Amino acid sequence: MGGGGGNMESGEPEFQIAPMIDVLLVLLIFFMSITSNQVAKIDKEITPPVAGAAKKKEKNLANEGIINVRWNNGRQESTLIFQDRQYPDTTALVDLLTGLKGKNASYRIIIRGDKALPAVEVQKVMAIIAQAGIDDISFSALNQ
């Protein structure tokens, strides 16, 4: 009787590596595709503040967006970045957020600001989010 992946003399089955490689490659592609979306939203130039009581975020990528708020100490101004695009004009950002909220009623925003960002700038970002009708807001912080 043939098949089975082993030689008939020893009676022990051989280890088939080709199917395992196929499965590992599929898993690798899967994990690369689900993590690239989240990694693209995080701005490496921003150092979030440290909060000892910060909790780990739940995974909910479809219902959320991240607004990165960079702070330039030299010019004393902030830059808003949403979906890899800077928004010097806040009305365009309000219109975009309003559209996202209209498509998904449970849409939420995470504000990821630099630790040197003044509270007044955070209030401005919150006002922009409120103009879009979004009432679910979270803040990004490190717990280290």
N, CA and C atoms as an extended XYZ file, in Angstrom:
432
Properties=species:S:1:pos:R:3:atomname:S:1:resname:S:1:resid:I:1 pbc="F F F"
N         0.851       -1.168        0.000 N   MET     1
C         0.000        0.000        0.000 CA  MET     1
C         0.899        1.234        0.000 C   MET     1
N         0.591        2.223       -0.841 N   GLY     2
C         1.465        3.374       -0.986 CA  GLY     2
C         0.921        4.599       -0.273 C   GLY     2
N         1.726        5.669       -0.284 N   GLY     3
C         1.314        6.952        0.288 CA  GLY     3
C         1.605        7.022        1.771 C   GLY     3
N         1.372        8.139        2.344 N   GLY     4
C         1.543        8.266        3.789 CA  GLY     4
C         2.811        8.955        4.202 C   GLY     4
N         3.768        9.137        3.328 N   GLY     5
C         4.951        9.928        3.659 CA  GLY     5
C         5.949        9.236        4.552 C   GLY     5
N         6.315        8.046        4.286 N   GLY     6
C         7.354        7.366        5.045 CA  GLY     6
C         7.866        6.189        4.251 C   GLY     6
N         9.031        5.706        4.619 N   ASN     7
C         9.477        4.535        3.883 CA  ASN     7
C         8.914        3.297        4.560 C   ASN     7
N         8.701        2.304        3.771 N   MET     8
C         8.017        1.110        4.257 CA  MET     8
C         8.941        0.205        5.068 C   MET     8
N        10.248        0.348        4.897 N   GLU     9
C        11.149       -0.541        5.617 CA  GLU     9
C        11.184       -0.236        7.110 C   GLU     9
N        11.267        1.059        7.477 N   SER    10
C        11.425        1.389        8.888 CA  SER    10
C        10.097        1.408        9.630 C   SER    10
N         9.010        1.665        8.936 N   GLY    11
C         7.713        1.704        9.595 CA  GLY    11
C         7.424        3.021       10.294 C   GLY    11
N         8.357        3.983       10.259 N   GLU    12
C         8.147        5.279       10.891 CA  GLU    12
C         7.802        6.315        9.832 C   GLU    12
N         6.838        7.194       10.125 N   PRO    13
C         6.463        8.218        9.136 CA  PRO    13
C         7.531        9.303        9.038 C   PRO    13
N         7.657        9.867        7.827 N   GLU    14
C         8.571       10.985        7.628 CA  GLU    14
C         7.860       12.281        7.959 C   GLU    14
N         8.627       13.260        8.359 N   PHE    15
C         8.074       14.576        8.671 CA  PHE    15
C         7.949       15.360        7.369 C   PHE    15
N         6.731       15.816        7.041 N   GLN    16
C         6.482       16.587        5.822 CA  GLN    16
C         6.599       18.077        6.127 C   GLN    16
N         7.600       18.724        5.568 N   ILE    17
C         7.847       20.120        5.887 CA  ILE    17
C         7.150       21.086        4.933 C   ILE    17
N         6.877       20.672        3.704 N   ALA    18
C         6.264       21.579        2.722 CA  ALA    18
C         4.898       22.112        3.182 C   ALA    18
N         3.990       21.310        3.712 N   PRO    19
C         2.714       21.876        4.177 CA  PRO    19
C         2.885       22.837        5.358 C   PRO    19
N         3.860       22.572        6.200 N   MET    20
C         4.088       23.473        7.334 CA  MET    20
C         4.601       24.832        6.859 C   MET    20
N         5.458       24.830        5.840 N   ILE    21
C         5.955       26.091        5.293 CA  ILE    21
C         4.807       26.876        4.684 C   ILE    21
N         3.916       26.202        3.983 N   ASP    22
C         2.753       26.877        3.395 CA  ASP    22
C         1.899       27.541        4.476 C   ASP    22
N         1.629       26.838        5.540 N   VAL    23
C         0.811       27.378        6.625 CA  VAL    23
C         1.509       28.562        7.281 C   VAL    23
N         2.812       28.459        7.512 N   LEU    24
C         3.555       29.559        8.125 CA  LEU    24
C         3.577       30.801        7.238 C   LEU    24
N         3.699       30.621        5.936 N   LEU    25
C         3.678       31.768        5.035 CA  LEU    25
C         2.307       32.443        5.029 C   LEU    25
N         1.251       31.661        5.065 N   VAL    26
C        -0.092       32.235        5.124 CA  VAL    26
C        -0.268       33.016        6.422 C   VAL    26
N         0.184       32.472        7.540 N   LEU    27
C         0.087       33.192        8.816 CA  LEU    27
C         0.926       34.472        8.806 C   LEU    27
N         2.106       34.411        8.215 N   LEU    28
C         2.960       35.590        8.129 CA  LEU    28
C         2.277       36.698        7.333 C   LEU    28
N         1.690       36.351        6.193 N   ILE    29
C         0.986       37.347        5.378 CA  ILE    29
C        -0.205       37.905        6.143 C   ILE    29
N        -0.927       37.051        6.848 N   PHE    30
C        -2.085       37.504        7.620 CA  PHE    30
C        -1.663       38.514        8.682 C   PHE    30
N        -0.653       38.198        9.469 N   PHE    31
C        -0.236       39.106       10.532 CA  PHE    31
C         0.368       40.394        9.980 C   PHE    31
N         1.059       40.316        8.855 N   MET    32
C         1.597       41.525        8.248 CA  MET    32
C         0.470       42.437        7.768 C   MET    32
N        -0.577       41.863        7.230 N   SER    33
C        -1.667       42.690        6.705 CA  SER    33
C        -2.481       43.342        7.820 C   SER    33
N        -2.665       42.677        8.954 N   ILE    34
C        -3.476       43.289       10.010 CA  ILE    34
C        -2.683       44.284       10.842 C   ILE    34
N        -1.365       44.166       10.891 N   THR    35
C        -0.600       45.103       11.702 CA  THR    35
C        -0.153       46.330       10.927 C   THR    35
N        -0.045       46.268        9.623 N   SER    36
C         0.455       47.408        8.865 CA  SER    36
C        -0.501       48.589        8.942 C   SER    36
N        -1.789       48.355        9.045 N   ASN    37
C        -2.765       49.430        9.147 CA  ASN    37
C        -2.568       50.225       10.440 C   ASN    37
N        -2.374       49.566       11.542 N   GLN    38
C        -2.201       50.248       12.821 CA  GLN    38
C        -0.843       50.929       12.910 C   GLN    38
N         0.194       50.306       12.404 N   VAL    39
C         1.527       50.885       12.474 CA  VAL    39
C         1.590       52.159       11.646 C   VAL    39
N         0.868       52.210       10.537 N   ALA    40
C         0.902       53.382        9.674 CA  ALA    40
C         0.291       54.602       10.351 C   ALA    40
N        -0.604       54.423       11.303 N   LYS    41
C        -1.281       55.536       11.955 CA  LYS    41
C        -0.433       56.195       13.034 C   LYS    41
N         0.579       55.523       13.520 N   ILE    42
C         1.362       56.040       14.643 CA  ILE    42
C         2.526       56.869       14.119 C   ILE    42
N         2.605       58.095       14.612 N   ASP    43
C         3.658       59.024       14.215 CA  ASP    43
C         4.864       58.809       15.127 C   ASP    43
N         5.994       58.483       14.534 N   LYS    44
C         7.205       58.201       15.316 CA  LYS    44
C         7.813       59.455       15.944 C   LYS    44
N         7.440       60.633       15.470 N   GLU    45
C         7.997       61.870       16.006 CA  GLU    45
C         7.313       62.304       17.299 C   GLU    45
N         6.231       61.642       17.659 N   ILE    46
C         5.483       62.009       18.856 CA  ILE    46
C         5.884       61.101       20.004 C   ILE    46
N         6.187       61.701       21.147 N   THR    47
C         6.462       60.957       22.363 CA  THR    47
C         5.273       61.160       23.295 C   THR    47
N         4.417       60.137       23.445 N   PRO    48
C         3.233       60.306       24.302 CA  PRO    48
C         3.621       60.522       25.756 C   PRO    48
N         2.741       61.168       26.521 N   PRO    49
C         3.018       61.351       27.949 CA  PRO    49
C         2.940       60.025       28.696 C   PRO    49
N         3.520       59.991       29.876 N   VAL    50
C         3.513       58.786       30.702 CA  VAL    50
C         2.417       58.931       31.750 C   VAL    50
N         1.576       57.916       31.843 N   ALA    51
C         0.506       57.885       32.844 CA  ALA    51
C         0.545       56.516       33.513 C   ALA    51
N         0.746       56.510       34.808 N   GLY    52
C         0.867       55.245       35.533 CA  GLY    52
C        -0.378       54.384       35.468 C   GLY    52
N        -1.543       55.002       35.322 N   ALA    53
C        -2.801       54.250       35.297 CA  ALA    53
C        -3.276       53.971       33.871 C   ALA    53
N        -2.425       54.175       32.876 N   ALA    54
C        -2.821       53.925       31.488 CA  ALA    54
C        -3.112       52.441       31.293 C   ALA    54
N        -4.199       52.166       30.578 N   LYS    55
C        -4.618       50.781       30.324 CA  LYS    55
C        -4.364       50.424       28.876 C   LYS    55
N        -4.180       49.148       28.639 N   LYS    56
C        -3.966       48.660       27.290 CA  LYS    56
C        -5.239       48.851       26.464 C   LYS    56
N        -5.071       49.252       25.228 N   LYS    57
C        -6.178       49.549       24.340 CA  LYS    57
C        -6.786       48.266       23.786 C   LYS    57
N        -8.123       48.269       23.656 N   GLU    58
C        -8.785       47.140       23.006 CA  GLU    58
C        -8.567       47.263       21.510 C   GLU    58
N        -8.522       46.126       20.834 N   LYS    59
C        -8.361       46.117       19.382 CA  LYS    59
C        -9.709       46.394       18.739 C   LYS    59
N        -9.821       47.535       18.061 N   ASN    60
C       -11.078       47.920       17.430 CA  ASN    60
C       -10.752       48.836       16.259 C   ASN    60
N        -9.995       48.339       15.286 N   LEU    61
C        -9.462       49.186       14.227 CA  LEU    61
C       -10.528       49.731       13.286 C   LEU    61
N       -11.632       49.020       13.098 N   ALA    62
C       -12.642       49.452       12.138 CA  ALA    62
C       -13.434       50.654       12.647 C   ALA    62
N       -13.546       50.801       13.949 N   ASN    63
C       -14.383       51.844       14.524 CA  ASN    63
C       -13.603       53.009       15.100 C   ASN    63
N       -12.332       53.162       14.743 N   GLU    64
C       -11.559       54.227       15.367 CA  GLU    64
C       -10.572       54.856       14.405 C   GLU    64
N       -10.195       56.076       14.750 N   GLY    65
C        -9.165       56.785       14.026 CA  GLY    65
C        -8.230       57.447       15.024 C   GLY    65
N        -7.014       57.701       14.595 N   ILE    66
C        -6.024       58.323       15.476 CA  ILE    66
C        -5.642       59.682       14.908 C   ILE    66
N        -5.791       60.709       15.740 N   ILE    67
C        -5.304       62.042       15.369 CA  ILE    67
C        -3.985       62.257       16.101 C   ILE    67
N        -2.909       62.345       15.335 N   ASN    68
C        -1.594       62.636       15.894 CA  ASN    68
C        -1.430       64.151       15.959 C   ASN    68
N        -1.012       64.651       17.123 N   VAL    69
C        -0.829       66.094       17.312 CA  VAL    69
C         0.643       66.335       17.652 C   VAL    69
N         1.371       66.843       16.675 N   ARG    70
C         2.785       67.172       16.887 CA  ARG    70
C         2.895       68.574       17.477 C   ARG    70
N         3.893       68.762       18.313 N   TRP    71
C         4.135       70.075       18.901 CA  TRP    71
C         5.515       70.559       18.491 C   TRP    71
N         5.581       71.754       17.949 N   ASN    72
C         6.848       72.370       17.561 CA  ASN    72
C         7.170       73.449       18.591 C   ASN    72
N         8.145       73.191       19.452 N   ASN    73
C         8.516       74.144       20.508 CA  ASN    73
C         9.062       75.448       19.942 C   ASN    73
N         9.815       75.367       18.857 N   GLY    74
C        10.419       76.559       18.279 CA  GLY    74
C         9.381       77.553       17.771 C   GLY    74
N         8.366       77.051       17.083 N   ARG    75
C         7.323       77.932       16.537 CA  ARG    75
C         6.113       78.034       17.454 C   ARG    75
N         6.081       77.234       18.504 N   GLN    76
C         4.962       77.226       19.457 CA  GLN    76
C         3.629       76.997       18.745 C   GLN    76
N         3.611       75.941       17.902 N   GLU    77
C         2.377       75.606       17.208 CA  GLU    77
C         2.245       74.094       17.069 C   GLU    77
N         1.007       73.657       16.887 N   SER    78
C         0.744       72.232       16.739 CA  SER    78
C         0.395       71.915       15.291 C   SER    78
N         0.607       70.658       14.925 N   THR    79
C         0.259       70.162       13.602 CA  THR    79
C        -0.626       68.938       13.781 C   THR    79
N        -1.790       68.948       13.128 N   LEU    80
C        -2.720       67.827       13.210 CA  LEU    80
C        -2.501       66.894       12.027 C   LEU    80
N        -2.373       65.604       12.332 N   ILE    81
C        -2.171       64.601       11.293 CA  ILE    81
C        -3.216       63.511       11.495 C   ILE    81
N        -3.989       63.261       10.440 N   PHE    82
C        -5.011       62.214       10.473 CA  PHE    82
C        -4.923       61.450        9.166 C   PHE    82
N        -4.810       60.140        9.254 N   GLN    83
C        -4.690       59.257        8.094 CA  GLN    83
C        -3.539       59.693        7.181 C   GLN    83
N        -2.391       59.920        7.779 N   ASP    84
C        -1.150       60.276        7.083 CA  ASP    84
C        -1.232       61.584        6.298 C   ASP    84
N        -2.095       62.482        6.696 N   ARG    85
C        -2.239       63.776        6.025 CA  ARG    85
C        -2.312       64.885        7.065 C   ARG    85
N        -1.571       65.980        6.822 N   GLN    86
C        -1.608       67.125        7.725 CA  GLN    86
C        -2.821       67.987        7.402 C   GLN    86
N        -3.407       68.558        8.449 N   TYR    87
C        -4.593       69.401        8.301 CA  TYR    87
C        -4.341       70.776        8.918 C   TYR    87
N        -3.776       71.709        8.120 N   PRO    88
C        -3.640       73.071        8.634 CA  PRO    88
C        -5.002       73.767        8.711 C   PRO    88
N        -5.914       73.377        7.812 N   ASP    89
C        -7.273       73.913        7.812 CA  ASP    89
C        -8.177       72.924        8.544 C   ASP    89
N        -8.712       73.344        9.674 N   THR    90
C        -9.483       72.416       10.499 CA  THR    90
C       -10.858       72.106        9.921 C   THR    90
N       -11.374       72.953        9.024 N   THR    91
C       -12.696       72.671        8.462 CA  THR    91
C       -12.671       71.414        7.598 C   THR    91
N       -11.575       71.172        6.899 N   ALA    92
C       -11.463       69.951        6.096 CA  ALA    92
C       -11.450       68.719        6.995 C   ALA    92
N       -10.780       68.824        8.135 N   LEU    93
C       -10.743       67.709        9.082 CA  LEU    93
C       -12.117       67.467        9.691 C   LEU    93
N       -12.833       68.532       10.017 N   VAL    94
C       -14.187       68.398       10.575 CA  VAL    94
C       -15.093       67.703        9.562 C   VAL    94
N       -15.002       68.108        8.293 N   ASP    95
C       -15.835       67.490        7.254 CA  ASP    95
C       -15.523       66.000        7.099 C   ASP    95
N       -14.236       65.652        7.124 N   LEU    96
C       -13.847       64.244        7.003 CA  LEU    96
C       -14.352       63.431        8.189 C   LEU    96
N       -14.176       63.949        9.391 N   LEU    97
C       -14.633       63.240       10.589 CA  LEU    97
C       -16.151       63.116       10.620 C   LEU    97
N       -16.857       64.138       10.154 N   THR    98
C       -18.321       64.078       10.099 CA  THR    98
C       -18.768       62.965        9.164 C   THR    98
N       -18.098       62.831        8.030 N   GLY    99
C       -18.414       61.749        7.094 CA  GLY    99
C       -18.152       60.374        7.682 C   GLY    99
N       -17.045       60.228        8.400 N   LEU   100
C       -16.730       58.941        9.032 CA  LEU   100
C       -17.748       58.604       10.115 C   LEU   100
N       -18.168       59.596       10.876 N   LYS   101
C       -19.171       59.386       11.923 CA  LYS   101
C       -20.524       59.027       11.291 C   LYS   101
N       -20.840       59.628       10.142 N   GLY   102
C       -22.083       59.322        9.444 CA  GLY   102
C       -22.133       57.892        8.939 C   GLY   102
N       -20.992       57.359        8.522 N   LYS   103
C       -20.928       55.979        8.039 CA  LYS   103
C       -20.960       54.967        9.172 C   LYS   103
N       -20.432       55.366       10.347 N   ASN   104
C       -20.309       54.435       11.466 CA  ASN   104
C       -20.661       55.185       12.755 C   ASN   104
N       -21.822       54.899       13.295 N   ALA   105
C       -22.306       55.635       14.471 CA  ALA   105
C       -21.429       55.430       15.703 C   ALA   105
N       -20.700       54.321       15.785 N   SER   106
C       -19.861       54.052       16.954 CA  SER   106
C       -18.397       54.438       16.722 C   SER   106
N       -18.150       55.317       15.747 N   TYR   107
C       -16.781       55.741       15.435 CA  TYR   107
C       -16.193       56.544       16.592 C   TYR   107
N       -14.936       56.262       16.922 N   ARG   108
C       -14.273       56.978       18.009 CA  ARG   108
C       -12.911       57.476       17.561 C   ARG   108
N       -12.415       58.462       18.276 N   ILE   109
C       -11.131       59.074       17.946 CA  ILE   109
C       -10.188       58.924       19.131 C   ILE   109
N        -8.942       58.603       18.814 N   ILE   110
C        -7.875       58.566       19.816 CA  ILE   110
C        -6.965       59.752       19.544 C   ILE   110
N        -6.782       60.587       20.539 N   ILE   111
C        -5.875       61.734       20.424 CA  ILE   111
C        -4.511       61.283       20.918 C   ILE   111
N        -3.527       61.371       20.047 N   ARG   112
C        -2.165       60.961       20.382 CA  ARG   112
C        -1.288       62.195       20.282 C   ARG   112
N        -1.107       62.862       21.414 N   GLY   113
C        -0.343       64.103       21.440 CA  GLY   113
C         1.014       63.937       22.078 C   GLY   113
N         1.893       64.839       21.740 N   ASP   114
C         3.237       64.851       22.311 CA  ASP   114
C         3.166       65.257       23.785 C   ASP   114
N         4.111       64.762       24.580 N   LYS   115
C         4.072       65.082       26.014 CA  LYS   115
C         4.336       66.556       26.293 C   LYS   115
N         4.927       67.285       25.349 N   ALA   116
C         5.161       68.723       25.528 CA  ALA   116
C         3.974       69.555       25.041 C   ALA   116
N         2.940       68.918       24.534 N   LEU   117
C         1.776       69.618       23.989 CA  LEU   117
C         0.996       70.322       25.096 C   LEU   117
N         0.760       71.642       24.961 N   PRO   118
C        -0.016       72.351       25.980 CA  PRO   118
C        -1.479       71.887       26.001 C   PRO   118
N        -2.103       72.018       27.151 N   ALA   119
C        -3.494       71.589       27.324 CA  ALA   119
C        -4.439       72.364       26.421 C   ALA   119
N        -4.114       73.612       26.119 N   VAL   120
C        -4.959       74.425       25.239 CA  VAL   120
C        -5.056       73.787       23.851 C   VAL   120
N        -3.959       73.227       23.367 N   GLU   121
C        -3.965       72.577       22.059 CA  GLU   121
C        -4.823       71.309       22.080 C   GLU   121
N        -4.790       70.593       23.180 N   VAL   122
C        -5.643       69.408       23.314 CA  VAL   122
C        -7.106       69.820       23.310 C   VAL   122
N        -7.421       70.922       23.959 N   GLN   123
C        -8.796       71.429       23.964 CA  GLN   123
C        -9.252       71.809       22.557 C   GLN   123
N        -8.357       72.374       21.762 N   LYS   124
C        -8.694       72.730       20.379 CA  LYS   124
C        -9.016       71.478       19.563 C   LYS   124
N        -8.221       70.436       19.741 N   VAL   125
C        -8.465       69.186       19.018 CA  VAL   125
C        -9.790       68.572       19.458 C   VAL   125
N       -10.070       68.624       20.749 N   MET   126
C       -11.340       68.093       21.246 CA  MET   126
C       -12.520       68.882       20.677 C   MET   126
N       -12.368       70.191       20.507 N   ALA   127
C       -13.427       71.015       19.924 CA  ALA   127
C       -13.663       70.638       18.461 C   ALA   127
N       -12.611       70.351       17.737 N   ILE   128
C       -12.737       69.920       16.338 CA  ILE   128
C       -13.501       68.598       16.263 C   ILE   128
N       -13.153       67.663       17.140 N   ILE   129
C       -13.821       66.361       17.167 CA  ILE   129
C       -15.291       66.532       17.547 C   ILE   129
N       -15.564       67.434       18.480 N   ALA   130
C       -16.952       67.674       18.894 CA  ALA   130
C       -17.764       68.301       17.763 C   ALA   130
N       -17.154       69.187       16.962 N   GLN   131
C       -17.851       69.773       15.825 CA  GLN   131
C       -18.280       68.706       14.815 C   GLN   131
N       -17.500       67.623       14.737 N   ALA   132
C       -17.830       66.535       13.823 CA  ALA   132
C       -18.905       65.610       14.396 C   ALA   132
N       -19.297       65.828       15.645 N   GLY   133
C       -20.342       65.014       16.254 CA  GLY   133
C       -19.844       63.734       16.886 C   GLY   133
N       -18.552       63.623       17.074 N   ILE   134
C       -17.973       62.431       17.691 CA  ILE   134
C       -17.851       62.677       19.185 C   ILE   134
N       -18.445       61.791       19.974 N   ASP   135
C       -18.419       61.977       21.430 CA  ASP   135
C       -17.590       60.923       22.153 C   ASP   135
N       -17.034       59.974       21.432 N   ASP   136
C       -16.202       58.936       22.035 CA  ASP   136
C       -14.736       59.265       21.737 C   ASP   136
N       -14.052       59.803       22.743 N   ILE   137
C       -12.668       60.248       22.588 CA  ILE   137
C       -11.802       59.550       23.627 C   ILE   137
N       -10.630       59.093       23.195 N   SER   138
C        -9.652       58.502       24.105 CA  SER   138
C        -8.323       59.224       23.906 C   SER   138
N        -7.443       59.080       24.877 N   PHE   139
C        -6.118       59.686       24.805 CA  PHE   139
C        -5.071       58.585       24.856 C   PHE   139
N        -4.032       58.764       24.074 N   SER   140
C        -2.941       57.799       24.056 CA  SER   140
C        -1.874       58.214       25.061 C   SER   140
N        -1.424       57.251       25.874 N   ALA   141
C        -0.370       57.509       26.856 CA  ALA   141
C         0.402       56.217       27.081 C   ALA   141
N         1.590       56.356       27.598 N   LEU   142
C         2.417       55.196       27.957 CA  LEU   142
C         2.237       54.927       29.442 C   LEU   142
N         2.378       53.679       29.856 N   ASN   143
C         2.257       53.367       31.283 CA  ASN   143
C         3.602       52.980       31.875 C   ASN   143
N         4.679       53.490       31.336 N   GLN   144
C         6.015       53.144       31.833 CA  GLN   144
C         6.584       54.272       32.648 C   GLN   144
